[in-house]
C-alpha cells in the first residue's frame, strides 16, 4: 500500500508527457515492486466534446462602418425638427378655423376666414422647407443605418404634402360654394394631418 502511494506521488510530480518507471523497494528483506510503467497523467484540462466551440462558431462582434456627415446635415436636421414642432399649433388653429368655415361657409367670422388662409400659407411654407431639408438629408445619410425608417418617414410626409396641396389648390375655392366640396376638403385636410402625425411619431418611437 505504501509503495503504491509513493509511486502515484512520483508520477504526479513528473512531466505530464513522459512515462515513469517505478523503483524496486526492499522492506524487511522482502522485495516489493510496483508495475514497471505508469501511464502519464495529462496536465491539460479538456472540456467535454459537447461543450467545445469550433473556431468558426465563436461569435464575433460586428464592426460598423463609421459614417461622417457634414455640419450642414446637422443644421438642416435642426431646421427640420423646428418645422415639425411648428406644425402642431398650425394644425390646431387650422382645425378650429376650418370647422367654422365648414359649418357657416361665407357667414363664418372674419378671423376664421382670414386666419384659415394665413394658416394654410404657413403650413405650405413649413412643409416646403421640411421637404427640401428632409430629402437633402435623406440623400446625405444614404449610407448610414436606419434607411428603412427614414424611407417610410419620407413617403408618409410626401403623401401628406400631396394631400394638403390637393385640399388647398383644388378644393379650397370650390368648398366656399359647395357643401359637398367642403366635406371633401375637410376629409383631405384631416387625412393629411393624420399622415403627417404618423410620419413624425414614427421617428420618435422607432430608434435604430
N, CA, C and O of each residue as an XYZ file, in Angstrom:
832
protein
N       0.836     -1.216      0.000
C       0.000      0.000      0.000
C       0.858      1.249      0.000
O       0.600      2.204     -0.733
N       1.924      1.223      0.870
C       2.821      2.400      0.947
C       3.558      2.576     -0.363
O       3.745      3.697     -0.835
N       3.972      1.479     -0.942
C       4.718      1.561     -2.202
C       3.832      2.111     -3.319
O       4.263      2.937     -4.123
N       2.609      1.645     -3.349
C       1.700      2.132     -4.385
C       1.451      3.620     -4.263
O       1.426      4.322     -5.274
N       1.265      4.125     -3.041
C       1.074      5.566     -2.833
C       2.279      6.348     -3.258
O       2.142      7.409     -3.867
N       3.484      5.845     -2.948
C       4.723      6.528     -3.340
C       4.856      6.597     -4.844
O       5.260      7.624     -5.388
N       4.523      5.523     -5.515
C       4.600      5.520     -6.978
C       3.650      6.531     -7.588
O       3.995      7.187     -8.571
N       2.449      6.671     -7.020
C       1.478      7.633     -7.537
C       1.963      9.050     -7.365
O       1.799      9.873     -8.265
N       2.567      9.357     -6.211
C       3.095     10.704     -5.974
C       4.207     11.045     -6.939
O       4.269     12.169     -7.435
N       5.086     10.098     -7.215
C       6.187     10.354     -8.142
C       5.673     10.551     -9.563
O       6.228     11.336    -10.332
N       4.606      9.829     -9.899
C       4.034     10.002    -11.248
C       3.423     11.373    -11.411
O       3.550     11.989    -12.469
N       2.747     11.872    -10.356
C       2.131     13.207    -10.433
C       3.155     14.311    -10.483
O       2.918     15.347    -11.105
N       4.309     14.110     -9.831
C       5.333     15.161     -9.791
C       6.165     15.214    -11.045
O       6.848     16.212    -11.273
N       6.141     14.201    -11.858
C       6.956     14.175    -13.056
C       6.289     14.894    -14.202
O       5.129     15.285    -14.071
N       6.976     15.094    -15.341
C       6.403     15.743    -16.531
C       5.198     14.986    -17.017
O       5.124     13.761    -16.922
N       4.240     15.750    -17.547
C       2.977     15.157    -17.968
C       3.094     14.370    -19.251
O       2.214     13.568    -19.564
N       4.176     14.582    -20.013
C       4.287     13.909    -21.300
C       5.326     12.789    -21.296
O       5.747     12.350    -22.366
N       5.752     12.314    -20.120
C       6.740     11.242    -20.053
C       6.214     10.112    -19.217
O       5.314     10.308    -18.400
N       6.765      8.918    -19.407
C       6.399      7.738    -18.623
C       7.343      7.586    -17.451
O       8.447      8.130    -17.465
N       6.931      6.872    -16.465
C       7.692      6.736    -15.224
C       7.888      5.257    -14.909
O       6.940      4.472    -14.947
N       9.139      4.883    -14.594
C       9.478      3.515    -14.201
C       9.690      3.489    -12.708
O      10.631      4.110    -12.213
N       8.843      2.788    -11.973
C       8.924      2.764    -10.512
C      10.111      1.926    -10.052
O      10.408      0.896    -10.658
N      10.795      2.353     -8.989
C      11.929      1.571     -8.471
C      11.430      0.371     -7.685
O      10.256      0.294     -7.322
N      12.354     -0.581     -7.422
C      12.073     -1.731     -6.573
C      12.464     -1.385     -5.155
O      13.595     -0.960     -4.920
N      11.573     -1.551     -4.211
C      11.805     -1.177     -2.822
C      11.857     -2.444     -1.965
O      11.006     -3.326     -2.083
N      12.867     -2.512     -1.105
C      13.052     -3.685     -0.256
C      12.635     -3.339      1.169
O      13.140     -2.373      1.740
N      11.736     -4.101      1.739
C      11.250     -3.886      3.101
C      11.429     -5.174      3.886
O      10.889     -6.218      3.521
N      12.251     -5.083      5.048
C      12.495     -6.236      5.926
C      12.931     -7.466      5.149
O      12.468     -8.583      5.383
N      13.831     -7.218      4.225
C      14.386     -8.345      3.477
C      13.520     -8.833      2.369
O      13.937     -9.699      1.601
N      12.288     -8.295      2.248
C      11.406     -8.730      1.170
C      11.422     -7.715      0.051
O      11.626     -6.520      0.268
N      11.213     -8.192     -1.093
C      11.195     -7.294     -2.244
C       9.763     -7.044     -2.658
O       8.994     -7.966     -2.929
N       9.428     -5.760     -2.697
C       8.089     -5.378     -3.124
C       8.235     -4.454     -4.321
O       8.958     -3.460     -4.251
N       7.600     -4.749     -5.347
C       7.751     -3.937     -6.559
C       6.389     -3.505     -7.064
O       5.367     -4.119     -6.756
N       6.395     -2.417     -7.861
C       5.185     -1.880     -8.481
C       5.261     -2.128     -9.969
O       6.332     -2.466    -10.474
N       4.192     -1.978    -10.675
C       4.251     -2.178    -12.127
C       5.357     -1.359    -12.757
O       5.631     -0.236    -12.334
N       5.993     -1.928    -13.772
C       7.175     -1.311    -14.366
C       6.872      0.048    -14.964
O       7.743      0.918    -14.940
N       5.664      0.277    -15.506
C       5.369      1.551    -16.166
C       4.041      2.071    -15.640
O       3.112      1.310    -15.371
N       3.981      3.370    -15.504
C       2.756      4.044    -15.089
C       2.338      4.968    -16.215
O       3.160      5.730    -16.724
N       1.090      4.915    -16.608
C       0.614      5.777    -17.700
C       0.751      7.226    -17.313
O       0.421      7.584    -16.182
N       1.220      8.075    -18.199
C       1.368      9.501    -17.875
C       0.010     10.138    -17.644
O      -0.983      9.747    -18.256
N      -0.026     11.123    -16.756
C      -1.232     11.895    -16.479
C      -1.156     13.212    -17.237
O      -0.153     13.922    -17.166
N      -2.160     13.514    -17.919
C      -2.157     14.753    -18.705
C      -2.317     15.951    -17.797
O      -3.155     15.945    -16.896
N      -1.517     16.983    -18.027
C      -1.608     18.224    -17.251
C      -2.548     19.233    -17.877
O      -2.630     20.369    -17.412
N      -3.248     18.847    -18.906
C      -4.143     19.773    -19.611
C      -5.594     19.422    -19.315
O      -5.999     18.265    -19.432
N      -6.368     20.422    -18.934
C      -7.791     20.231    -18.662
C      -8.570     20.411    -19.950
O      -8.489     21.456    -20.594
N      -9.317     19.397    -20.319
C     -10.083     19.443    -21.554
C     -11.566     19.392    -21.247
O     -12.010     18.660    -20.363
N     -12.340     20.196    -22.007
C     -13.787     20.203    -21.852
C     -14.390     19.024    -22.586
O     -13.796     18.496    -23.526
N     -15.589     18.607    -22.150
C     -16.292     17.572    -22.918
C     -16.567     18.050    -24.326
O     -16.658     19.250    -24.587
N     -16.698     17.085    -25.237
C     -16.908     17.432    -26.649
C     -18.156     18.277    -26.830
O     -18.175     19.171    -27.677
N     -19.197     18.014    -26.053
C     -20.460     18.745    -26.193
C     -20.345     20.197    -25.800
O     -21.176     21.021    -26.182
N     -19.278     20.525    -25.008
C     -19.132     21.907    -24.556
C     -18.096     22.680    -25.346
O     -17.896     23.867    -25.090
N     -17.429     22.044    -26.302
C     -16.392     22.728    -27.069
C     -17.012     23.559    -28.187
O     -18.062     23.213    -28.729
N     -16.348     24.654    -28.520
C     -16.771     25.516    -29.621
C     -15.714     25.491    -30.702
O     -14.532     25.702    -30.433
N     -16.143     25.232    -31.924
C     -15.199     25.320    -33.027
C     -14.843     26.773    -33.286
O     -15.564     27.693    -32.900
N     -13.715     26.949    -33.948
C     -13.257     28.323    -34.216
C     -14.253     29.106    -35.049
O     -14.402     30.316    -34.881
N     -14.949     28.397    -35.968
C     -15.870     29.108    -36.846
C     -17.232     29.342    -36.223
O     -18.093     29.969    -36.840
N     -17.446     28.840    -34.991
C     -18.731     29.062    -34.324
C     -18.632     30.075    -33.198
O     -19.643     30.384    -32.567
N     -17.434     30.605    -32.925
C     -17.270     31.604    -31.874
C     -17.872     32.918    -32.350
O     -17.458     33.432    -33.389
N     -18.843     33.484    -31.620
C     -19.472     34.738    -32.071
C     -18.476     35.882    -32.060
O     -17.699     36.036    -31.118
N     -18.505     36.656    -33.082
C     -17.631     37.817    -33.190
C     -18.462     39.078    -33.286
O     -19.509     39.098    -33.933
N     -17.997     40.116    -32.647
C     -18.721     41.381    -32.650
C     -18.670     42.015    -34.027
O     -17.607     42.128    -34.637
N     -19.841     42.430    -34.509
C     -19.924     43.025    -35.836
C     -19.374     44.439    -35.826
O     -19.700     45.251    -34.959
N     -18.544     44.708    -36.796
C     -17.963     46.046    -36.899
C     -18.848     46.937    -37.761
O     -19.256     46.554    -38.857
N     -19.135     48.118    -37.254
C     -19.951     49.075    -38.009
C     -19.036     50.086    -38.693
O     -18.083     50.597    -38.105
N     -19.351     50.347    -39.918
C     -18.585     51.324    -40.669
C     -18.891     52.728    -40.175
O     -20.052     53.105    -40.013
N     -17.836     53.498    -39.937
C     -18.016     54.861    -39.457
C     -18.564     55.733    -40.589
O     -18.034     55.727    -41.700
N     -19.620     56.476    -40.297
C     -20.250     57.350    -41.279
C     -20.063     58.789    -40.835
O     -20.389     59.144    -39.702
N     -19.545     59.603    -41.715
C     -19.356     61.016    -41.414
C     -20.371     61.845    -42.192
O     -20.619     61.596    -43.372
N     -20.949     62.824    -41.521
C     -21.872     63.750    -42.167
C     -21.346     65.163    -41.966
O     -20.559     65.423    -41.056
N     -21.789     66.067    -42.824
C     -21.286     67.429    -42.767
C     -21.998     68.233    -41.677
O     -23.025     67.814    -41.143
N     -21.430     69.388    -41.364
C     -22.078     70.287    -40.405
C     -23.435     70.750    -40.925
O     -24.359     70.970    -40.142
N     -23.555     70.897    -42.233
C     -24.821     71.335    -42.811
C     -25.903     70.288    -42.636
O     -27.087     70.622    -42.591
N     -25.515     69.033    -42.539
C     -26.501     67.990    -42.261
C     -27.172     68.257    -40.919
O     -28.397     68.186    -40.814
N     -26.386     68.561    -39.897
C     -26.940     68.835    -38.570
C     -27.764     70.117    -38.558
O     -28.774     70.193    -37.857
N     -27.352     71.120    -39.317
C     -28.130     72.362    -39.392
C     -29.480     72.113    -40.056
O     -30.509     72.589    -39.577
N     -29.475     71.378    -41.140
C     -30.744     71.058    -41.816
C     -31.636     70.211    -40.920
O     -32.853     70.393    -40.897
N     -31.029     69.284    -40.179
C     -31.813     68.455    -39.268
C     -32.466     69.302    -38.186
O     -33.612     69.055    -37.811
N     -31.745     70.300    -37.680
C     -32.303     71.185    -36.646
C     -33.473     71.990    -37.210
O     -34.510     72.122    -36.560
N     -33.307     72.525    -38.412
C     -34.398     73.271    -39.056
C     -35.604     72.359    -39.281
O     -36.749     72.762    -39.073
N     -35.336     71.137    -39.705
C     -36.399     70.173    -39.964
C     -37.197     69.880    -38.692
O     -38.423     69.786    -38.738
N     -36.517     69.738    -37.578
C     -37.205     69.462    -36.312
C     -38.014     70.662    -35.844
O     -39.134     70.502    -35.358
N     -37.463     71.860    -35.983
C     -38.224     73.058    -35.609
C     -39.490     73.171    -36.443
O     -40.542     73.555    -35.931
N     -39.392     72.836    -37.729
C     -40.568     72.861    -38.586
C     -41.610     71.855    -38.140
O     -42.809     72.132    -38.182
N     -41.145     70.666    -37.707
C     -42.084     69.645    -37.230
C     -42.820     70.117    -35.978
O     -44.011     69.853    -35.816
N     -42.106     70.816    -35.092
C     -42.769     71.351    -33.892
C     -43.749     72.473    -34.253
O     -44.789     72.627    -33.612
N     -43.410     73.251    -35.279
C     -44.245     74.405    -35.639
C     -45.589     73.991    -36.210
O     -46.560     74.737    -36.089
N     -45.669     72.822    -36.830
C     -46.935     72.428    -37.445
C     -47.986     72.044    -36.402
O     -49.174     71.999    -36.720
N     -47.575     71.769    -35.180
C     -48.552     71.372    -34.157
C     -49.549     72.496    -33.876
O     -50.753     72.256    -33.961
N     -49.095     73.735    -33.540
C     -50.092     74.808    -33.360
C     -50.794     75.182    -34.662
O     -51.954     75.594    -34.640
N     -50.107     75.043    -35.796
C     -50.760     75.345    -37.073
C     -51.891     74.354    -37.355
O     -52.965     74.754    -37.802
N     -51.659     73.079    -37.099
C     -52.731     72.094    -37.269
C     -53.923     72.410    -36.361
O     -55.079     72.320    -36.775
N     -53.618     72.778    -35.129
C     -54.687     73.067    -34.167
C     -55.528     74.258    -34.624
O     -56.758     74.211    -34.612
N     -54.838     75.323    -35.026
C     -55.567     76.513    -35.468
C     -56.371     76.237    -36.736
O     -57.516     76.674    -36.853
N     -55.777     75.515    -37.682
C     -56.478     75.228    -38.927
C     -57.719     74.372    -38.699
O     -58.730     74.539    -39.381
N     -57.636     73.456    -37.738
C     -58.805     72.629    -37.433
C     -59.943     73.469    -36.857
O     -61.108     73.258    -37.196
N     -59.599     74.436    -35.972
C     -60.628     75.288    -35.357
C     -61.238     76.234    -36.395
O     -62.459     76.343    -36.515
N     -60.368     76.911    -37.137
C     -60.865     77.847    -38.145
C     -61.622     77.113    -39.260
O     -62.662     77.576    -39.731
N     -61.084     75.970    -39.669
C     -61.747     75.198    -40.718
C     -63.121     74.704    -40.293
O     -64.026     74.609    -41.121
N     -63.286     74.391    -39.030
C     -64.594     73.953    -38.541
C     -65.627     75.063    -38.633
O     -66.793     74.821    -38.944
N     -65.176     76.307    -38.353
C     -66.074     77.455    -38.508
C     -66.498     77.618    -39.963
O     -67.673     77.858    -40.244
N     -65.560     77.490    -40.880
C     -65.880     77.613    -42.297
C     -66.763     76.459    -42.770
O     -67.628     76.651    -43.625
N     -66.556     75.292    -42.232
C     -67.356     74.133    -42.639
C     -68.817     74.304    -42.214
O     -69.732     73.944    -42.955
N     -69.023     74.847    -41.040
C     -70.389     74.991    -40.527
C     -71.105     76.217    -41.085
O     -72.309     76.171    -41.334
N     -70.350     77.346    -41.290
C     -71.012     78.604    -41.624
C     -70.652     79.122    -43.004
O     -71.263     80.084    -43.469
N     -69.701     78.530    -43.659
C     -69.290     78.928    -45.003
C     -68.961     80.433    -45.048
O     -68.115     80.894    -44.282
N     -69.599     81.181    -45.911
C     -69.289     82.607    -46.044
C     -69.718     83.425    -44.833
O     -69.262     84.557    -44.667
N     -70.585     82.878    -43.983
C     -71.021     83.583    -42.779
C     -70.091     83.352    -41.596
O     -70.381     83.792    -40.483
N     -68.999     82.680    -41.821
C     -68.044     82.421    -40.741
C     -67.372     83.717    -40.308
O     -67.297     84.648    -41.110
N     -66.880     83.818    -39.076
C     -66.222     85.043    -38.600
C     -65.012     85.395    -39.471
O     -64.426     84.541    -40.136
N     -64.663     86.678    -39.439
C     -63.541     87.149    -40.258
C     -62.239     86.482    -39.839
O     -61.426     86.108    -40.684
N     -62.042     86.332    -38.519
C     -60.792     85.725    -38.052
C     -60.629     84.300    -38.588
O     -59.515     83.848    -38.851
N     -61.757     83.602    -38.746
C     -61.681     82.237    -39.252
C     -61.351     82.229    -40.741
O     -60.516     81.447    -41.196
N     -62.016     83.110    -41.497
C     -61.775     83.132    -42.939
C     -60.365     83.609    -43.264
O     -59.658     82.998    -44.064
N     -59.964     84.723    -42.624
C     -58.613     85.248    -42.879
C     -57.544     84.329    -42.273
O     -56.531     84.023    -42.903
N     -57.798     83.904    -41.043
C     -56.821     83.061    -40.370
C     -56.605     81.729    -41.061
O     -55.495     81.198    -41.065
N     -57.666     81.186    -41.647
C     -57.520     79.895    -42.330
C     -56.602     80.028    -43.541
O     -55.817     79.126    -43.832
N     -56.699     81.143    -44.240
C     -55.812     81.364    -45.391
C     -54.363     81.561    -44.926
O     -53.427     81.014    -45.508
N     -54.206     82.356    -43.864
C     -52.850     82.571    -43.340
C     -52.250     81.257    -42.827
O     -51.079     80.959    -43.061
N     -53.078     80.484    -42.127
C     -52.598     79.197    -41.635
C     -52.218     78.249    -42.751
O     -51.239     77.510    -42.641
N     -53.001     78.269    -43.840
C     -52.681     77.415    -44.981
C     -51.360     77.830    -45.619
O     -50.574     76.982    -46.042
N     -51.120     79.142    -45.687
C     -49.841     79.625    -46.224
C     -48.683     79.212    -45.324
O     -47.622     78.813    -45.804
N     -48.898     79.314    -44.011
C     -47.859     78.890    -43.070
C     -47.542     77.410    -43.202
O     -46.374     77.021    -43.190
N     -48.584     76.572    -43.329
C     -48.354     75.143    -43.499
C     -47.615     74.848    -44.799
O     -46.723     74.001    -44.835
N     -47.985     75.544    -45.858
C     -47.309     75.330    -47.137
C     -45.825     75.682    -47.032
O     -44.972     74.992    -47.590
N     -45.526     76.775    -46.303
C     -44.133     77.186    -46.145
C     -43.341     76.169    -45.335
O     -42.245     75.767    -45.725
N     -43.904     75.757    -44.205
C     -43.204     74.795    -43.338
C     -42.999     73.465    -44.053
O     -41.913     72.887    -43.998
N     -44.041     72.980    -44.722
C     -43.911     71.703    -45.408
C     -42.941     71.792    -46.577
O     -42.246     70.824    -46.887
N     -42.893     72.951    -47.226
C     -41.922     73.124    -48.299
C     -40.492     73.066    -47.783
O     -39.645     72.381    -48.356
N     -40.224     73.795    -46.685
C     -38.880     73.781    -46.091
C     -38.516     72.382    -45.604
O     -37.399     71.915    -45.829
N     -39.459     71.711    -44.937
C     -39.164     70.388    -44.408
C     -38.996     69.345    -45.513
O     -38.248     68.382    -45.353
N     -39.683     69.537    -46.617
C     -39.495     68.617    -47.732
C     -38.089     68.743    -48.307
O     -37.440     67.737    -48.592
N     -37.618     69.980    -48.479
C     -36.275     70.199    -49.023
C     -35.208     69.677    -48.062
O     -34.321     68.928    -48.471
N     -35.289     70.067    -46.792
C     -34.276     69.634    -45.823
C     -34.327     68.122    -45.594
O     -33.291     67.478    -45.435
N     -35.537     67.563    -45.579
C     -35.658     66.130    -45.360
C     -35.086     65.309    -46.498
O     -34.357     64.347    -46.257
N     -35.406     65.673    -47.745
C     -34.878     64.938    -48.886
C     -33.371     65.109    -49.014
O     -32.666     64.171    -49.386
N     -32.876     66.299    -48.708
C     -31.440     66.556    -48.783
C     -30.699     65.682    -47.770
O     -29.697     65.052    -48.107
N     -31.188     65.645    -46.542
C     -30.541     64.823    -45.522
C     -30.722     63.330    -45.793
O     -29.861     62.522    -45.446
N     -31.838     62.972    -46.408
C     -32.036     61.569    -46.774
C     -30.951     61.114    -47.742
O     -30.449     59.996    -47.632
N     -30.594     61.958    -48.674
C     -29.541     61.623    -49.631
C     -28.173     61.595    -48.951
O     -27.370     60.701    -49.217
N     -27.905     62.559    -48.083
C     -26.608     62.606    -47.407
C     -26.399     61.406    -46.484
O     -25.265     60.969    -46.288
N     -27.474     60.873    -45.919
C     -27.350     59.761    -44.973
C     -27.692     58.422    -45.619
O     -28.051     57.478    -44.916
N     -27.590     58.325    -46.915
C     -27.996     57.109    -47.634
C     -27.144     55.898    -47.267
O     -27.580     54.761    -47.442
N     -25.918     56.133    -46.755
C     -25.037     55.016    -46.411
C     -25.064     54.667    -44.931
O     -24.395     53.721    -44.514
N     -25.809     55.396    -44.137
C     -25.831     55.168    -42.693
C     -26.991     54.247    -42.309
O     -27.946     54.114    -43.074
N     -26.922     53.605    -41.125
C     -28.012     52.713    -40.694
C     -29.336     53.469    -40.532
O     -29.340     54.691    -40.383
N     -30.444     52.749    -40.562
C     -31.765     53.358    -40.377
C     -32.420     53.801    -41.664
O     -33.312     54.649    -41.644
N     -31.986     53.233    -42.806
C     -32.538     53.682    -44.083
C     -34.023     53.350    -44.217
O     -34.785     54.132    -44.786
N     -34.433     52.201    -43.697
C     -35.848     51.811    -43.809
C     -36.741     52.802    -43.065
O     -37.764     53.241    -43.590
N     -36.352     53.147    -41.850
C     -37.136     54.092    -41.046
C     -37.236     55.445    -41.744
O     -38.320     56.025    -41.811
N     -36.131     55.947    -42.259
C     -36.148     57.249    -42.923
C     -36.936     57.209    -44.224
O     -37.594     58.185    -44.584
N     -36.872     56.087    -44.930
C     -37.617     55.979    -46.189
C     -39.125     55.983    -45.937
O     -39.873     56.651    -46.652
N     -39.572     55.244    -44.926
C     -41.011     55.232    -44.611
C     -41.468     56.608    -44.164
O     -42.535     57.069    -44.570
N     -40.668     57.274    -43.327
C     -40.995     58.632    -42.885
C     -41.130     59.569    -44.083
O     -42.063     60.370    -44.146
N     -40.208     59.470    -45.023
C     -40.238     60.339    -46.203
C     -41.493     60.092    -47.042
O     -42.128     61.042    -47.501
N     -41.850     58.835    -47.241
C     -43.040     58.522    -48.040
C     -44.312     59.060    -47.382
O     -45.191     59.589    -48.062
N     -44.404     58.923    -46.059
C     -45.579     59.434    -45.355
C     -45.674     60.955    -45.460
O     -46.760     61.498    -45.663
N     -44.548     61.639    -45.324
C     -44.570     63.102    -45.389
C     -44.852     63.598    -46.809
O     -45.525     64.613    -46.986
N     -44.343     62.892    -47.816
C     -44.654     63.272    -49.194
C     -46.131     63.043    -49.501
O     -46.744     63.825    -50.229
N     -46.699     61.979    -48.951
C     -48.140     61.751    -49.123
C     -48.943     62.861    -48.448
O     -49.965     63.299    -48.976
N     -48.481     63.315    -47.280
C     -49.141     64.433    -46.602
C     -49.023     65.717    -47.426
O     -49.982     66.483    -47.527
N     -47.859     65.948    -48.007
C     -47.670     67.104    -48.901
C     -48.701     67.093    -50.030
O     -49.349     68.099    -50.318
N     -48.832     65.927    -50.659
C     -49.759     65.820    -51.786
C     -51.196     66.052    -51.346
O     -51.964     66.703    -52.055
N     -51.568     65.523    -50.177
C     -52.924     65.712    -49.682
C     -53.243     67.164    -49.384
O     -54.314     67.652    -49.747
N     -52.327     67.860    -48.727
C     -52.544     69.280    -48.434
C     -52.605     70.108    -49.707
O     -53.405     71.036    -49.819
N     -51.753     69.766    -50.665
C     -51.746     70.504    -51.934
C     -53.082     70.342    -52.655
O     -53.633     71.313    -53.174
N     -53.597     69.122    -52.685
C     -54.885     68.889    -53.342
C     -56.018     69.607    -52.598
O     -56.894     70.197    -53.230
N     -56.004     69.560    -51.277
C     -57.058     70.212    -50.490
C     -57.019     71.726    -50.643
O     -58.060     72.380    -50.695
N     -55.808     72.278    -50.715
C     -55.690     73.732    -50.788
C     -55.854     74.296    -52.180
O     -56.563     75.285    -52.369
N     -55.210     73.682    -53.160
C     -55.221     74.228    -54.515
C     -56.493     73.819    -55.269
O     -57.071     74.631    -55.992
N     -56.915     72.607    -55.107
C     -58.020     72.088    -55.903
C     -59.383     72.316    -55.252
O     -60.353     72.605    -55.954
N     -59.477     72.194    -53.939
C     -60.786     72.166    -53.285
C     -61.145     73.406    -52.483
O     -62.315     73.603    -52.155
N     -60.168     74.248    -52.159
C     -60.459     75.367    -51.248
C     -61.493     76.336    -51.823
O     -62.430     76.713    -51.119
N     -61.347     76.746    -53.082
C     -62.294     77.691    -53.674
C     -63.649     77.023    -53.921
O     -64.694     77.647    -53.734
N     -63.632     75.769    -54.336
C     -64.895     75.067    -54.574
C     -65.676     74.862    -53.275
O     -66.906     74.817    -53.274
N     -64.930     74.738    -52.165
C     -65.597     74.497    -50.882
C     -66.401     75.702    -50.410
O     -67.293     75.553    -49.575
N     -66.105     76.894    -50.927
C     -66.834     78.085    -50.498
C     -68.284     78.059    -50.977
O     -69.147     78.679    -50.355
N     -68.561     77.365    -52.051
C     -69.905     77.375    -52.627
C     -70.574     76.007    -52.644
O     -71.692     75.885    -53.145
N     -69.928     74.982    -52.117
C     -70.498     73.643    -52.180
C     -70.274     72.919    -50.854
O     -69.149     72.806    -50.369
N     -71.374     72.434    -50.285
C     -71.245     71.685    -49.039
C     -70.518     70.361    -49.268
O     -69.767     69.902    -48.407
N     -70.742     69.755    -50.425
C     -70.047     68.501    -50.731
C     -68.543     68.710    -50.828
O     -67.774     67.889    -50.329
N     -68.107     69.805    -51.468
C     -66.684     70.091    -51.586
C     -66.070     70.463    -50.229
O     -64.895     70.200    -49.972
N     -66.888     71.080    -49.369
C     -66.370     71.382    -48.020
C     -66.095     70.088    -47.260
O     -65.090     69.971    -46.560
N     -66.989     69.127    -47.402
C     -66.760     67.835    -46.741
C     -65.515     67.156    -47.313
O     -64.717     66.577    -46.576
N     -65.363     67.234    -48.619
C     -64.190     66.628    -49.250
C     -62.905     67.345    -48.826
O     -61.880     66.720    -48.554
N     -62.996     68.675    -48.781
C     -61.840     69.470    -48.355
C     -61.432     69.104    -46.920
O     -60.249     68.927    -46.630
N     -62.401     68.996    -46.052
C     -62.107     68.651    -44.662
C     -61.520     67.246    -44.555
O     -60.591     67.020    -43.780
N     -62.060     66.297    -45.333
C     -61.553     64.925    -45.284
C     -60.096     64.852    -45.733
O     -59.290     64.156    -45.115
N     -59.760     65.563    -46.800
C     -58.382     65.570    -47.273
C     -57.458     66.259    -46.276
O     -56.333     65.815    -46.050
N     -57.937     67.334    -45.689
C     -57.100     68.061    -44.718
C     -56.825     67.207    -43.480
O     -55.678     67.103    -43.044
N     -57.855     66.603    -42.919
C     -57.674     65.760    -41.740
C     -56.840     64.513    -42.057
O     -56.018     64.083    -41.248
N     -57.063     63.947    -43.234
C     -56.268     62.786    -43.626
C     -54.792     63.123    -43.769
O     -53.927     62.332    -43.394
N     -54.510     64.305    -44.317
C     -53.115     64.731    -44.462
C     -52.480     65.024    -43.113
O     -51.303     64.734    -42.903
N     -53.266     65.606    -42.182
C     -52.757     65.829    -40.832
C     -52.405     64.508    -40.145
O     -51.364     64.383    -39.501
N     -53.297     63.527    -40.296
C     -53.054     62.226    -39.671
C     -51.812     61.548    -40.258
O     -51.031     60.928    -39.535
N     -51.644     61.673    -41.566
C     -50.479     61.062    -42.206
C     -49.185     61.726    -41.738
O     -48.191     61.048    -41.476
N     -49.203     63.059    -41.634
C     -48.018     63.773    -41.153
C     -47.713     63.426    -39.701
O     -46.552     63.266    -39.324
N     -48.770     63.309    -38.884
C     -48.566     62.948    -37.480
C     -47.974     61.544    -37.358
O     -47.111     61.307    -36.513
N     -48.435     60.612    -38.198
C     -47.897     59.251    -38.168
C     -46.427     59.240    -38.580
O     -45.620     58.522    -37.990
N     -46.080     60.035    -39.593
C     -44.684     60.102    -40.013
C     -43.778     60.683    -38.944
O     -42.649     60.224    -38.769
N     -44.261     61.690    -38.226
C     -43.460     62.291    -37.154
C     -43.341     61.346    -35.963
O     -42.267     61.208    -35.377
N     -44.447     60.699    -35.607
C     -44.418     59.768    -34.478
C     -43.513     58.581    -34.752
O     -42.896     58.039    -33.835
N     -43.433     58.176    -36.005
C     -42.549     57.085    -36.390
C     -41.102     57.377    -36.024
O     -40.389     56.494    -35.548
N     -40.665     58.617    -36.245
C     -39.290     58.984    -35.956
C     -39.012     59.054    -34.455
O     -37.861     58.975    -34.026
N     -40.068     59.201    -33.667
C     -39.885     59.314    -32.217
C     -39.798     57.931    -31.570
O     -38.946     57.700    -30.712
N     -40.680     57.008    -31.981
C     -40.761     55.717    -31.302
C     -39.868     54.650    -31.934
O     -39.547     53.656    -31.283
N     -39.464     54.840    -33.190
C     -38.611     53.846    -33.866
C     -37.182     54.332    -33.830
O     -36.809     55.252    -34.557
N     -36.380     53.710    -32.979
C     -34.984     54.068    -32.846
C     -34.114     52.956    -33.411
O     -34.465     51.779    -33.334
N     -32.949     53.347    -33.992
C     -32.030     52.363    -34.543
C     -31.170     51.759    -33.446
O     -30.329     50.904    -33.721
